[in-house]
Amino acid sequence: MQNLTESAVRQEILGEIRGMKSEIIDLTSRLVRIQSINPLYPGVETERVLGGEKENNLVLKKVVEGFGCKTALVEKSKERANLAGVLKGQGGGRSLILNGHIDTVPYGDTKGWKWENPISGKVVDGKLYGRGATDMKGGIVAMIKAVEAIRAAGYRLRGDVIIESVVGEESMSHDLGVDAVTDAGYKADAAIVTEPTAPPVRLAVVPVTPGAIWFKVDVVGKPVHVGVRDELFRAGGGGDAIGVNALEKGVKVIEALQELEQQWGLSKKHPLFKPGHFVIHPGIMKAGPTGVLVPFIISDYCEIDYCIFYHPRQSYESVKREIQAYLESVSSRDTWLRSHAPKLEWLMNWPPAEIPTTHPIVRTISGAHRQATGRRATIKGFAAVCDAAFLDAKGIPSVVYGPGDLLVAHAFNEYVETSELITAAESIALAVLDWCGYEKA
């Protein structure tokens, strides 16, 4: 139970944050209005967007220097600078990283956005709109203002706080972003990554993230004039000797992996994820006759790109083996695929991360959330993947806690609720106090 002095300190910090409400909203809006599309995202014109991440981080650099942080720009790729700001502690406390990524995905068709402006930064009915508002410039501002409020209230921390605004997360370029910062010497006893935690619960405490795999399946067919299509499958026809529709064989692959996905819903369970969360998603399908995309020739190629979210206690290699074995089993029962097996290309693996729900950093942010909101924290798994995995891999136990909702991230009219920005800042500030320790300046 808190004594009166501790309670008074916390109320003082919360009062500072509430007094910063306009500043928090204005800074988030300012960042949203500066594009920071990841220049390595597929389909992006690199030269058009390059430098936006750095421009955002230069704005933040001045902010964190304003309350005493010693800053550095860690730049492994030209015009893609990460920001690291260190608020040095007085000694005797635990150190903490507050991490967020400044890069965003592209806008899509601007006509799909309110005001046809993907980076308006406008606030309407308590929602701040624009690409990056929820994923995750709002989280970055909340964590920065949380630390600023502690300093503004006249308190010094015993442990170091490292503020990180990194590049590259949206394309898994962790070597240019979070890993570059860690490898430059910015390490701590734990980390809070301020990604949006909904769905299903806003401002949840998230100690576990799934793994993610991007892989491609290539299926070949045998082209022939569409006028003899009946020969391919009617009784008495020539079958594979005449032609094979690669598109339809690709559909067979999709149906097979949908069956496996259904099995995963029953067999792959985790106490912090809702049933069925681990999925095998067919995201892109390209098929047709080589060299001429008309429906008058039987398709001779089919390419399917998949994204898998896999169980955090399963290895990448075991998932690969499971997918390969299932497709081999299905192919063995098809006259064409038996001798023309689908080819799999493994393009990316984003590793999972998990720390115990009893870990001190989980307990710290859970307690801070309860103090700030009066409600018990919900502990759950992360719906997607994030840089917590790479911090964890470097020996820095990490938990996710931040404002926003993945249901609007990467979508038209992305927004963050302004009330959540304030609540997140409050909880993070109290967590910093508890984790690092403090004294009156």
N, C-alpha and C positions, 0 to 999 in steps of 0.2 A: 504493500500500500504506500502511495506517495506521501511524503510529509508536505507540510504547507509550503515550505520554501520551493521544493521541486514543482509543486502545482502552480505556484505563482510564476515561476520561470516559464513554464510551458504556456500559461495564459498570456504572458508578455510576448512570447514568440508568435503565438497565434494572432495576437492583436497586430503585430507588425505586418504579418502576411495579409491580413484583411485590409490593412491600410494601404497595401501595395496592389490592391485589386486592379486598379486602372493601369498601373505599370505592367503588371503581368499580362493583361489582355493586349495592351498596346505593343509590347515587345513580341508577343506571339504573332500578332497581326503584321508587324513589320517584317518578321522573318518569312512569313507566308508570302508576302508581296515580292520577295526576292527569290526567283526560281532557283532551285538546286536539284534539278533532275540529274540522276546518275548518268554520266556520259557513256558508261559501258552497257547500259540497259539495251537489250536487243531492239533494233529499229530506230534508235535515237541518232540524230545528227550530232555527233560528238562536239564538233567545233562550235555549234550553235549554243550549247548549254555549258560547255566547259568553263569553269571558274565560278559558277554559282554557289557551289558548296563552300568554296573559300571565302566568297563575299559574305555569306551568312556567318561564317566563323570569325571573320574580322569584326563584325558587329558584336558578336558575343565576347570577343577578346576584350573589348573596351569595357563591357559590362562587368566581367569577372575581375578585371584589374581594378575596377572602381571600388571593390570592397576587399582588396588586399591580396588577390591571387597573383602568384608568379606564373606567367604564361609562356607557352612555347607552341609554335606551329610545326607539326610533324608532317612533312610532305615527302612521300615516297614517289608520287607521280605529279608531274607538273600541273600547277593550278588546282590541285586537289588536297588542300591542307586540312589536316586534323587539328583541332584545338585541344590542348591539355592545359588546365589551370590548376595550380596547387595552392591551397590555403594551408599553410604550414601550422601544425599544432604546437602546443606548448610542451608536449611530452607526456608520457604516461597513459596515453589512450590508444584505442585501436584505430587503424586507418581504414578509409572507405573510398571506393570509386563510385561516382555517379555518372552513368554512361547513357548516351543517346546517339542516334545517327541523324545527320543533317540532310542526307541525300533522300530524294523522293523518286517515285516512279513517274513516268510521263502523264500528261493530262488526258489523252484520248481526244475525241472530238470536242472542241471548245463549245460547240452549240449545245452540248449536253449539260453544261454548267449554268447555274444561276448567273444572270447578268452576262452570260457568255464569257465569263472571266474566271479561269481556273485558279488564279492567285489574287482574288479580290481582297482577302483578309477582312471582309465585312462581317459585322456582328448583327444578327437579326434574331430576336426572340431567344437570346441567351446562347446562340450557336455562332461560333466563329468559323467562317467558310474559307476553303482554299486547299489546294494540294499541299500536303504535309501538315495540315492543322492537327490531325490526330496521329499521323504516322510520319515523324513524331516530334514536330517542333514544339507542340504544346508541352510534351513531357520534358523536353530539354529546358524550356523556360521555367517550368515548375521546379525542377531540381536546382536550377541556378538561383532562383529567387528564394528558395528555401534556405540556402546557405547565406544569401545576402541578408535575410531577415534576422538570422542569428547574430551576425555582425552588427546590424543596425540596432539591435536591442542591447548591444554592449557586452556580448559574451565572446570569449575565446575558447576554441576547441582544444582538447588535449591531444587528440589524434589528428593526423593529416586527412584532409579531404581533397580528392582528385576529381576535377570536373572534366569530362571528356565529351566532345562533340565530334563524332567521327564520320568519315566518308565510307562509301562502298558497300554498305550493308545490303542494299536492295539488289546487288548483283553478286553477293557472296564474295566480294573482293576484300576479305578480311585482312589479307596481306597488306593492302594499302590503307586499311582503316584501323580497326580495333587492335589487330595484332601488331601493326606498326607502332602504335602508341605504347602498348605493353612492352614490346621489344626495346623501345626507347628508354625503358626504366620506370614507367609509371605503373606500379604494382601496389596492391593493398591487401588487407586482411579479408576483405569481402567487397562485393559490389551490388549496387541496385541499378538495374536497367529500367529506364522509365518508359518502356513501350506500353501501348494501350492494352489493357488486359481483358476487355470484353470482346466477344461474348463468352459465357452467358452472363458474367457478373462484372460490373464496372468496378474499378479500383480493387480488384482481387489481389491476393498475394500469390505469386506464381513461382514455385521452386523447381519446376520441371518443364522442359520443352521437348517436343518430338524431334525425330530426325526427318530430313527431307531429301528425296532423290529425284533427279531429273534423268530420265532415260528415254531412248528412242527405239522403236521397233520398225524394222524394214522388212516388207513382204514383197516378193516378186511374183509376177503373173506371166501370162503368155498372150501376147496381143493377137487379135484376129478381127475380122469384120463383124460388126454387131449383128449383121443379118443372119449369122449362123449361131447366135447365142443359144438357141434351143439345143444345139449339139452339145453344149457344155454340161447340161444337167438333166435333159429329158431322157426318159427310158429309151434305150436303143441308140442314143447319141454317142459320139466319139469321145466325149468327156475331156480329160486332161490332154489327150493327144491332139485335140483341135485347138483349145485355148483355155486360159484360166484367168478369171477376173481378180486381180490383186486387191481391188477395193473390197470385194466381198470376203476375200480371205482375211483382210484387215479387220472387217467387222467380226469375223469369227474370233480373232485375237481379242478384240474389245469385249466380246461376250464372255470369253473364257476368263479374262482378268476381272470382269464384273462378278463372276461366280466366286473367284478367289476373294475378292473384296467383301462379298457377303459372308464368306467363311471367317474373314478377319473380324467382322463385326461381332461374332460369337466367341472367337478364340483369343483375341488379343485385347485384354482388359487391363485397365490401370485405375487405381482408386481415385486419381485426380482428373481423369478424363471421362466425359460422358461416353456411354456405349456407342461403338461404331465410329469413333473419331478417326481411327487410322484407316486411310483410304488409298485407293489406286486410281488416280484421276486422269482420264484421257483428255488432254487439253488442246492438242492440235492434230488434225488429220489432213494429209495431202495425198491425193491419189489421181491417177489418170494414165492415159497413154503417153509415153515419153515423147516430148517435143511438140505435141499438139494437143491442147486441152479441148477436145470435142467429144461428145458422147457417142460418136459413130464407130469408135474403136474400143475393143475390150481393154481395160486398164492393165498395164504391165508393171506398175509400181504403186506401193502404198507405204507412207511413212506416218507413224503415230508417235507424238511426243507425250510423255507421261510425267506427272508429278505425284510422288508417293509421300504421304506422311506416315512414318513408321514408329512403332512402339519404342519408347526411350530406353528400354532394357534389352532391345534387340540390336545386334550388330549390323553394320552395312553389308558385310559379306554374307551374313545369313539371309538377309532380305534378298540379295541378288540370287543366291542359290534357290530360294523359294520361288521366285518369279520364273527363273530359268527352268526349274524342274516342272512347274505347272504348265508352261507353254510347250515343253517337250512332250508332256503327257497328252496334251490336246492335239499337238501336231502328229503324234504317232497314230492317231485315229482318222487322219485326213489323207486321202490318196496323194494329193499334191504336196501338202506341207510335210509329209513324211520324208520326202526327198528334197524339199526346198524349204528347210526350216527357217522361221523368222529369225532375223539377225538382230541382236540387242547391242546397243551402244550406250554405255553408262557415262553420262555427261557431267554429273555433279552430285556430290554428297554433302549435305549440311548435317553435321553430327548432332545428336541429341545431347541434352544436359539434364542432370538431376542432382539435387542435394536433398538431404532428409528434411521432412517437415519440422523436425525438432532442432534444426541447425540454428545457432544463435542469431544469424542475420534474418532468418524467417521469423523467429520470435520477436525480434526487434521491430521490424516493419509492421508485423501484425499488431503488436502492442501500440505502436504509434498511430496506426489507423484507428484503433479503438478509442484512443485518447482524443484524436482529432474529430471523429465522427460520432462517438457514443455508440457505435455498432461494432459487433464482433467481426473481424476480418474473415472473408471467405478464402480458403486456400484451395487452389485448383491448378490444372495444367494449362499451358499456353496453347492457344488454338493453332498458332503457326510456328515459325522459327525466328530466332533473333541472335544478336551478338553475345547473349549470355553464354551460349555454347562455347564460344572461343575464349571468353574470359575464364570459364570453368576449366577449359582444356589447359590453360596456363597456370592452373592452381589457385585461381581466385574464385571462391564459392560465390555464386551470383543468384539473385532473386529478381523477378520482374514485378514492377509496381508502377503504374502510370495512368494518366488520364486518356480517355478515348475509347474507340470501339472499332474492331477490325471489320465490322459489317459495313462501315463507311470508308475504311482505308482502301486505296486503289480504285475507288468508285467515283462516279460523278458526284459533285456536291459534297465532297468530304468535308467534315466539320468536327470541331471539338466543342463540348459544352463548357462555357466559361466558368460555371460553378465548379466543375470537376478540376479545372486548372488550379483553383484556389484550394480545394480540398486536398489535392495531390501534394501541393506545395506544403500545406500544413503537416500532413503525415510524414513527408520526407524530412522536413525540418526537425520534427520530434524524434524521428529515427536517427538522424545525424547526431543530435544531442545525446541520445541514449548510447549510441554505438561508440562515438568518439570521446565522450566525456566533455565537460565544460567547466569554465570558471568565469567569474565576473572580470571584465577588463579593468 
